[in-house]
Amino acid sequence: MAYWTAFTTFCIFILTGVVTGADHQSICDITRVTDIIDSQKFSRDSIDDYQSLLPQISTYCHGKEWDQIINKINYNLGIIYLSIGQDHQAMKSFREVLLSNNTAYEDLSLERLNELYKKYGEWDKVKEGESKLMQERFHQLIESITTHIGNAESSKLLNEQFEEAFKISPYAFKLRVLYNDFLLDQLADIIDLNVAHKAVENLQTLLDKFGNKIELNNRLALYDELATMQLFILNTQPQVTLRKCLNLDMDYQPCKYLMKVWNQISKNLPPPSKMIDIEDYMSYTTDWSRATNFLLDNKRSVIAKYGNNLKNYEILVKYHDEKIKQILESRPLSNKTWHYDSVDTHTDFLIYLNVVICEALDMQSSSKKASKYCYNAMKESLTPGEIGKLKAYFKKFESPNTLKELLTALYDTYPHLSINLLHSVSQKLTSLERKKSDINTVDHWAVLVKFVQDHKLSESPLNFIKNLANSVVRTYNSIQNHQKQQQQRIFEQMFGNQQQQQFHQYQQHQRQQQFVEPNIKTDKDYYKILGIEKGATTKDIRRSYLQLTKKFHPDKQKKMNQEEREKNEAKMAEINEAYEILSDEDKRKKYDDAKSSRGNVYGNQGFRSHGGHGGFNNFGKTGRFQRKKPNH
């Protein structure tokens, strides 16, 4: 308490500037000042105290002992700055120690500075001879990266070189700028969420570590780039980034427009989490007319410069496309000019917009109007192979297993898309039954009923879902009862009781066999193949699979030679195989159990594979996905 009182008195002298000859002795009481310093904690709260203490001691207290105390304060400040991530301030404090006339804390400060110089790639300042080889290797990597950046064929090499360079100097400014160029170039080819997350993290690092050293106009552009990726690519909230941008310049137009768009979206549309998370989706209630009025029946444009002739849905799509192309081409820190004739603009944000309209119209009993937007979302939520199956199913209404696969895939992406498909299929089946009285649809209805029961849709508080689920169950029961009555009449006429019982047993066995899943055998790391952690959720697995199928789609093979195409096909087969196992809870559990008990070796009683997920295994010469034939 006495120390605190002394320090408070001392600070009053500092703040008032009232320092007389008599006061000098009070200020320069070395025992008291030492005790005050020792009482400080290594926390952010001590920074202001140290910064108030330093100028007074430097001005009024002289001698080697005071030089040592000043060095101690600067060293302590450096340690505190390091602990809170303010590396440049830490460097400044450590340099103050080295510039003093006192050797106290000099070696410790030099050691800290060398570590920081290496981290930031400031090799000309490193005072260690043994770091020369590391320095030379870092410069070699930078030179190679600069040469190969922008070359699609060098992607693997660049990934390896960036990984190595970051181990040497993780915060080198030039390296971070080159990495931003590399990631944006990848995003221009295909919007990959893993790459987008890396790009956002890299931008945040640039702004956090070098914000004050980057020119204002470039810093503003980086904030705009970051907010654009957060909103339009990752479909997350950008308001914190936009506030930082507008705090720098409240009239900066790109951030002003983006903030206005975000405010309107958050005001009128449900949060993405309410559309993705199963529990939130099943219980979320809102005024859906607000969403459709904003997106489809707007009286006022969300962005004035686009006028009032377009729906806000169309304006948001147009603005979204323009912003993505802008950030991919206009790179404020790059030394290279970037231009793309076309860029990938298929993002989660556009899926989200279409799902919002799809669900809003369904909930308002306007499913016919919803179909366009639902299908738009389905096209991006399913793989090309699954889209082909969807079209084939509605054309021929064959293979109930296909229906099961599609419902599961959509439920794991955006739940309402599976509900919309459930609704569409039930309507189509009902229509078919009216046109063809002899058609047998019971197996299709059985898939729909199992889906309803597995996900407890009849218990949903949402009327649209609950009514649809109950309707599906009633229809299935009605059809099943009708078929049983018909079969009963036929067998009573043609067979005796014993033959009838044998036939029913055979029929039940056949139906059970129809849904038997193939066995699978593998010694591969399926988690690594899909690029996910072992604890990944069903949604994580589905999302990674969708991204990979887009990346290795036949459209990406146009410029490949035969050898590269074959490697691509083999990779796609691996991806399908991994997804088939990990997307099924039972298969995944068996795979995990087998892997943990046997490592990577599986016996004859383990899994046995007959191909990838849903026949999505190989690419034919036509560029279409074909089923890989099993080896017998």
Beta strands, then each sheet from edge to edge (+ up, - down):
strand 1: 618-619
strand 2: 625-626
sheet 1: 1+ 2-
end
